[in-house]
Amino acid sequence: MNQGLIPTAEAVYKLIQELNKLPGIGPKSAQRLAYHLLRAPEEQAKLLADAILSVKQKTKLCSVCFNVADSDPCPLCRNDQRDRSKICVVEQPQDIVALEHTRIYNGLYHVLHGAISPTEGVGADDIKIKELMERLQGGSVSEVILATNPNLEGEQTAMYLNKLISPWAS
């Protein structure tokens, strides 16, 4: 509740508060976005609201690779032209988008949906490691590429996965 903390309408205050919860959006950016939406035509605001609802209602996680998709399995997992002997392990679905833009990699993916982070209370059981190991048990994968982020959590996750995968690779 605003309670006069910010001299604006309650609806604008609530919008600023919600926008501020988004990653990478601080208080000033949230305020800028809120006032932009306030000035924008109602149709533009409606299109944004519809797009937000649509992404929540119409997308799902692929049951194979855990990428965000409209269908299950996702188009990447269904594509017979992809090299099924390779799996590239990434932290988030947007990492797949970045790799696909390079047009270099033609294997499959596995999205962990996070990284091991003891400081954040995220352990190996909180991300899709068990599912990765289940995929590897099939025996058709000959190469696993660990493409975690180049930060402490990403490195910890890659080291943990390397230890898990090493006996399988021998």
Secondary structure, DSSP 4 states (H G I P E B T S, - for coil): --TTSSSS-HHHHHHHHHHHTSTT--HHHHHHHHHHHHHS-HHHHHHHHHHHHHHHHH-EE-TTT--EESSSS-HHHH-TTSEEEEEEEESSHHHHHHHHHHT---EEEEE-SS--BGGGTB-GGGTTHHHHHHHHTTS---EEEE---SSHHHHHHHHHHHHHHHHHH-
